[in-house]
Amino acid sequence: MHSPPSTCLRIARTMDPLAKQIFKGVLVAELVGSFGAYFLFRKLNTSQEFRQTMSKKFPFILEVYCKSTEHSGMYGIREQEQEKWLNSKN
């Protein structure tokens, strides 16, 4: 069962200051991580040049991007990119 709201407020007020700092730090880290992941995905999704750079420097990140787009129903991006990159070398 859930505690009544007044009980939750009492617990929050009586938290150790160190626990409050840790909680705030974890919350900030989660927000920064979420925004970072969003902007990385957006850049990968909109820039072929950035995807090519990531494929050379951080191939595991590009692999996660490709798998997530395939999971959402967009197939063939990886193959199209590899074909474009091969054609641009020739």
Secondary structure, 3 states (H helix, E strand, C coil): CCCCHHHHHHHHHCCCHHHHHHHHHHHHHHHHHHHHHHHHHHHHHHCHHHHHHHHHHCHHHHHHHHHHHHHCCCCCHHHHHHHHHHHHHC
